[in-house]
Amino acid sequence: MATTLFDYSGLQRSIAGTPLAPLSPLIPADLAAETSHGDFAKWLKGLQALPDLVPDSVELLDAVRIGKPGQLSQPQQDALQQALMLLHPWRKGPLEIFGVHIDTEWRSDWKWQRVLPQLAPLAGRRVLDVGCGNGYHCWRMAGAGAELVIGVEPMLLYVLQYWALRKYLQSPLVHVLPLTLEQLPESLPGFDTVFSMGVLYHRRSPFEHLDLLKKKLRKGGQLVLETLVIEGEAGMTLVPPDRYCRMNNVWFLPSCPTLQLWLQKAGFRDVQVVDVTPTTIDEQRQTGWMTFDSLSQALSPANAALTVEGHPAPVRAVLVATL
Ligand SMILES: C[S@@+](CC[C@H](N)C(=O)[O-])C[C@H]1O[C@@H](n2cnc3c(N)ncnc32)[C@H](O)[C@@H]1O
């Protein structure tokens, strides 16, 4: 059961004979056998409880919507919802599955609305999405016409959430691998577009991150970098001495001019800041599908322009650059 549940043979076929073929040995032959995660059995139960259904429609361009509400009876919808809840917390979405609305912590669709108009058109491109979470944006990239989308994500739960959707989306285009960027072959210049969204600030060494991203792009390819920034001149960077927004793994928050310099120094050209948006408590919030604390608990109760630690509240920038 488990080996067929996580069948990556379509990806193996897609990359054979292409510049991405060196990925082949890293693709799990049997994800279930290769994990020792303590919660895996619970998550697997959720996946196995998903009813066998074939969607009569799939929408990926304007949303991620699989099937229509009318396709299921109420008891079938309840069973689907219970199975999906075994994969809690759902952070990236929203996702619509046979009328079950997964109201995720993040309105990831809002980020995509800001990013998509700024991109070299994705049609026909091979895309890498580094730190893709459950693959929400990967599906939207496929919806925008990408030829192949590979997401890499170290958190097993999110990879399994991708597999929950894959059960109903038998797409040969979108593949999420349980890997970090660092685990990929260092030199793999086979992608036309590389996304790193929400990852840079988690890295201890931003230049190493930019260099590894660069080495995944073909010459002339596009990098899309989305990360937390601060206001300020070139040269300014916040290194939180302790936590930032209650996260203990945040290292560098540059100003936009600093980030532009970093990208130029890392070897990119045509570096442009295409969006700067404060994150609101409407975009990131607690929901029935993500019941833990969220952004509003990480902002200062006295001043919402500050985090609980006294740093500037989160603002995220999108930059595009060419190799
Ligand atoms: C803030 S989330 C962003 C998810 C998604 N890209 C988005 O923009 O909504 C960052 C994700 O990057 C993943 N991540 C962290 N370090 C990573 C690394 N070294 N390589 C790949 N993914 C990483 C985390 O597990 C997490 O799911």
The ligand as an SDF file (V2000), in Angstrom:
LIG
                    3D

 27 29  0  0  0  0  0  0  0  0999 V2000
    7.8600   30.0520    5.8280 C   0  0  0  0  0  0  0  0  0  0  0  0
    7.6980   28.5290    4.9940 S   0  0  0  0  0  0  0  0  0  0  0  0
    7.3490   29.0980    3.3540 C   0  0  0  0  0  0  0  0  0  0  0  0
    6.5360   28.1330    2.5320 C   0  0  0  0  0  0  0  0  0  0  0  0
    6.2020   28.6160    1.1230 C   0  0  0  0  0  0  0  0  0  0  0  0
    7.3890   28.6770    0.3150 N   0  0  0  0  0  0  0  0  0  0  0  0
    5.5100   29.9330    1.1500 C   0  0  0  0  0  0  0  0  0  0  0  0
    6.1210   30.9160    0.7130 O   0  0  0  0  0  0  0  0  0  0  0  0
    4.3770   30.0200    1.5990 O   0  0  0  0  0  0  0  0  0  0  0  0
    9.3790   27.9830    4.8270 C   0  0  0  0  0  0  0  0  0  0  0  0
    9.5000   26.5210    4.4390 C   0  0  0  0  0  0  0  0  0  0  0  0
   10.8600   26.2690    4.0740 O   0  0  0  0  0  0  0  0  0  0  0  0
   11.2220   25.0150    4.5960 C   0  0  0  0  0  0  0  0  0  0  0  0
   12.6990   25.0210    4.7170 N   0  0  0  0  0  0  0  0  0  0  0  0
   13.4350   25.4810    5.7470 C   0  0  0  0  0  0  0  0  0  0  0  0
   14.7530   25.3030    5.4820 N   0  0  0  0  0  0  0  0  0  0  0  0
   14.8390   24.7300    4.2680 C   0  0  0  0  0  0  0  0  0  0  0  0
   15.9340   24.2860    3.4580 C   0  0  0  0  0  0  0  0  0  0  0  0
   17.1730   24.3970    3.8780 N   0  0  0  0  0  0  0  0  0  0  0  0
   15.6690   23.7350    2.2530 N   0  0  0  0  0  0  0  0  0  0  0  0
   14.3790   23.6220    1.8310 C   0  0  0  0  0  0  0  0  0  0  0  0
   13.3040   24.0050    2.5700 N   0  0  0  0  0  0  0  0  0  0  0  0
   13.5390   24.5540    3.7700 C   0  0  0  0  0  0  0  0  0  0  0  0
   10.4760   24.9140    5.9120 C   0  0  0  0  0  0  0  0  0  0  0  0
   10.3240   23.5660    6.3390 O   0  0  0  0  0  0  0  0  0  0  0  0
    9.1490   25.5790    5.5680 C   0  0  0  0  0  0  0  0  0  0  0  0
    8.1640   24.6750    5.1450 O   0  0  0  0  0  0  0  0  0  0  0  0
  1  2  1  0
  2  3  1  0
  2 10  1  0
  3  4  1  0
  4  5  1  0
  5  6  1  0
  5  7  1  0
  7  8  2  0
  7  9  1  0
 10 11  1  0
 11 12  1  0
 11 26  1  0
 12 13  1  0
 13 14  1  0
 13 24  1  0
 14 15  1  0
 14 23  1  0
 15 16  2  0
 16 17  1  0
 17 18  1  0
 17 23  2  0
 18 19  1  0
 18 20  2  0
 20 21  1  0
 21 22  2  0
 22 23  1  0
 24 25  1  0
 24 26  1  0
 26 27  1  0
M  CHG  2   2   1   9  -1
M  END
$$$$
